[in-house]
Amino acid sequence: RRQKHIDIVISYQKSSDGLHLLMDSTGMKFLGEGEWKRKKHGPEYRRQWRKLHIGIDAKTLQIRAVQLTTNNVSDSQVLG
């Protein structure tokens, strides 16, 4: 079975000097059972996608920030 909810805790570690944050994002298919659904429902069936934004400390390569958004949100909007 698939989980509807998962808790992930990322411990906070304060930087002793400035923080250089590297941002990247990737698309993830959020819902959908596969290609057969497109055949069944026709070409207008839309898959639901989400975007995972990740912020990484350039010096330590530790993950410092994670946010899951809809697919139309850019990295700059997440940084706000």
ZIFEN-V988712 format. One record per residue. N is the residue number from 1. RES is the residue in three letters. PHI is phi as a letter, one per 40 degrees, with the letter a starting at -180 (* if undefined). PSI is psi in whole degrees, -180 to 180 (none if undefined). D_LAST is the distance of its C-alpha to the last C-alpha in whole Angstrom. Layout:
# ZIFEN-V988712
n:res:phi:psi:d_last
N:RES:PHI:PSI:D_LAST
N:RES:PHI:PSI:D_LAST
This chain:
# ZIFEN-V988712
n:res:phi:psi:d_last
1:ARG:*:154:36
2:ARG:c:142:32
3:GLN:c:142:30
4:LYS:c:-21:28
5:HIS:a:139:26
6:ILE:a:134:25
7:ASP:c:128:24
8:ILE:b:127:23
9:VAL:b:123:22
10:ILE:b:117:21
11:SER:c:144:22
12:TYR:c:130:20
13:GLN:b:115:22
14:LYS:c:138:21
15:SER:c:138:21
16:SER:c:-31:24
17:ASP:b:-171:22
18:GLY:d:156:19
19:LEU:b:124:17
20:HIS:b:110:16
21:LEU:c:123:14
22:LEU:c:126:15
23:MET:b:140:13
24:ASP:a:163:15
25:SER:a:159:15
26:THR:a:150:18
27:GLY:c:146:20
28:MET:b:134:22
29:LYS:c:119:25
30:PHE:c:-46:24
31:LEU:b:151:27
32:GLY:h:141:31
33:GLU:c:-2:34
34:GLY:h:-175:35
35:GLU:c:-25:36
36:TRP:c:-28:39
37:LYS:c:-37:37
38:ARG:c:-40:36
39:LYS:c:-41:40
40:LYS:c:-44:40
41:HIS:c:-1:38
42:GLY:g:174:38
43:PRO:c:-14:36
44:GLU:c:-7:33
45:TYR:c:126:33
46:ARG:b:128:29
47:ARG:c:152:27
48:GLN:c:126:24
49:TRP:b:150:22
50:ARG:b:161:19
51:LYS:b:129:16
52:LEU:b:116:16
53:HIS:c:132:13
54:ILE:b:132:14
55:GLY:b:126:13
56:ILE:b:135:17
57:ASP:c:121:18
58:ALA:c:-29:20
59:LYS:c:-47:23
60:THR:c:-13:23
61:LEU:g:22:22
62:GLN:c:144:21
63:ILE:c:124:18
64:ARG:b:-21:16
65:ALA:a:143:13
66:VAL:a:134:14
67:GLN:a:135:13
68:LEU:b:126:15
69:THR:b:178:13
70:THR:c:166:16
71:ASN:c:-10:16
72:ASN:c:11:15
73:VAL:c:129:11
74:SER:c:166:10
75:ASP:c:-40:9
76:SER:c:-33:6
77:GLN:c:-36:5
78:VAL:c:-40:5
79:LEU:c:-29:4
80:GLY:f:none:0
